[in-house]
Amino acid sequence: QQPVQSPQAVILREGEDAVINCSSSKALYSVHWYRQKHGEAPVFLMILLKGGEQKGHEKISASFNEKKQQSSLYLTASQLSYSGTYFCGTGEKIQGAQKLVFGQGTRLTINP
Amino acid sequence: EPEVTQTPSHQVTQMGQEVILRCVPISNHLYFYWYRQILGQKVEFLVSFYNNEISEKSEIFDDQFSVERPDGSNFTLKIRSTKLEDSAMYFCASSGDTQYFGPGTRLTVL
């Protein structure tokens, strides 16, 4: 069952902040965040692992609430380059090849 | 920075024809994947591969699909008899713990 992302779309002005949520009905081991621009491949942003380990980028951070099976992606002081569709992918395995189940995406538009 | 590469970038084929999509994963990665994305929709898992075996496959990955790692570098997805609904963007990915996606192959079945 796929994770549910909210909101479906966001329109911001440059410099504003955004929060994108990802919620699953299943127990998760990891949450993977990607950004995809039109016609391009998903680009890795962030991975959050059960137990609190987190990897990511400057100005983009995320949280992972294991009990609630939810993750949120925080984009601060948004730039024009942040525009795109953001997908969360959830992983249920502790080790090995990790099938990712993706949400339906959140389209983020940043205007000057 | 190492990256996943895929060929061809575009493939147009007639319904019923066989296609082979090729991928070169990142060299020190052990896990390989194929995903597909129908235009405007989410990314869907097809299959994962490790140690020359399929680790997991989705319901989409039926008998018409197969994967192979014919040598030490390439990873291929074969569709034996393409259908109109196979038209999509196909992404290869490889991982240690983080999955990195290739640029994709756009498959159009006429």
Interface residues (C-beta under 8 A of the other chain):
Chain A: Q2 S30 H32 Y34 Q36 E40 A41 P42 V43 F44 I47 L49 K55 F87 G89 G96 A97 Q98 K99 L100 V101 F102 G103 Q104 G105
Chain B: Y31 F32 Y33 Y35 Q41 K42 V43 E44 F45 S48 F49 Y50 S55 E56 S58 F91 S95 D97 T98 Q99 Y100 F101 G102 P103 G104
